[in-house]
């Protein structure tokens, strides 16, 4: 996960929601901006949402997970508007 300047965003919360079952998987991004969600159900669709205070959340829908294959998502959190 990166910011608009392509810098890693550590400490962001990532939630994957399995649509058919409602099962939630949660993780936080590491110092390099990457995250892992082990043990997820094969298939999908999943809705993946990344959030961090001071940034606009980003959601990716219709993510499909295959057995034994890493699924890479490129997420970019934009700066939240200051009011």
C-alpha positions in Angstrom: 0.0 0.0 0.0 1.3 3.4 -0.9 0.4 7.1 -0.7 0.0 9.3 -3.8 3.8 9.8 -3.9 4.4 6.0 -4.1 5.8 5.9 -0.5 4.8 2.9 1.7 2.0 3.4 4.2 2.7 1.4 7.4 0.0 0.8 10.0 -3.0 1.0 7.8 -5.9 -1.3 8.6 -6.9 -3.8 5.9 -10.2 -5.7 6.1 -11.2 -8.4 3.6 -14.9 -9.3 3.7 -16.0 -12.6 2.1 -19.3 -11.8 0.4 -21.1 -15.2 0.5 -20.3 -16.0 4.2 -19.6 -12.6 5.7 -16.3 -13.8 7.1 -13.9 -11.0 7.9 -10.1 -11.1 7.7 -8.0 -8.3 9.1 -4.4 -7.2 9.0 -2.2 -4.1 9.3 0.3 -3.0 6.8 4.0 -3.5 7.7 6.8 -0.9 7.4 7.1 -1.7 3.6 3.4 -1.1 3.1 2.7 -4.7 2.4 0.2 -6.9 4.2 -0.8 -10.6 4.4 -4.1 -12.2 5.1 -3.4 -15.9 5.6 -6.0 -18.6 5.8 -8.6 -17.0 3.6 -11.4 -19.0 2.0 -10.7 -19.9 -1.6 -12.9 -18.1 -4.1 -14.8 -15.0 -3.3 -15.8 -12.4 -4.1 -14.1 -10.4 -1.4 -14.4 -6.7 -0.8 -11.0 -5.3 0.5 -11.0 -2.0 2.4 -7.9 -0.1 3.6 -8.1 2.7 6.1 -5.8 4.9 8.1 -6.5 8.2 10.0 -5.7 11.2 7.8 -6.2 9.3 4.5 -9.2 8.5 2.4 -10.2 4.9 2.6 -9.8 2.7 -0.5 -12.0 -0.2 -1.4 -11.5 -2.9 -4.0 -14.5 -5.1 -4.9 -14.8 -8.6 -6.5 -11.4 -9.9 -5.5 -11.0 -13.6 -6.1 -8.6 -15.8 -4.1 -7.0 -19.0 -5.6 -5.6 -21.9 -3.7 -1.8 -21.6 -3.3 -1.5 -18.4 -5.3 -0.7 -15.0 -3.8 -3.2 -12.3 -4.9 -1.4 -8.9 -5.1 -3.5 -5.8 -4.7 -2.1 -2.3 -5.4 -3.8 0.1 -3.0 -3.1 3.8 -2.8 -4.4 5.8 0.1 -5.0 9.5 -0.8 -4.7 12.3 1.7 -8.0 13.2 3.4 -9.3 16.7 2.8 -8.6 19.1 5.7 -11.7 21.0 6.9 
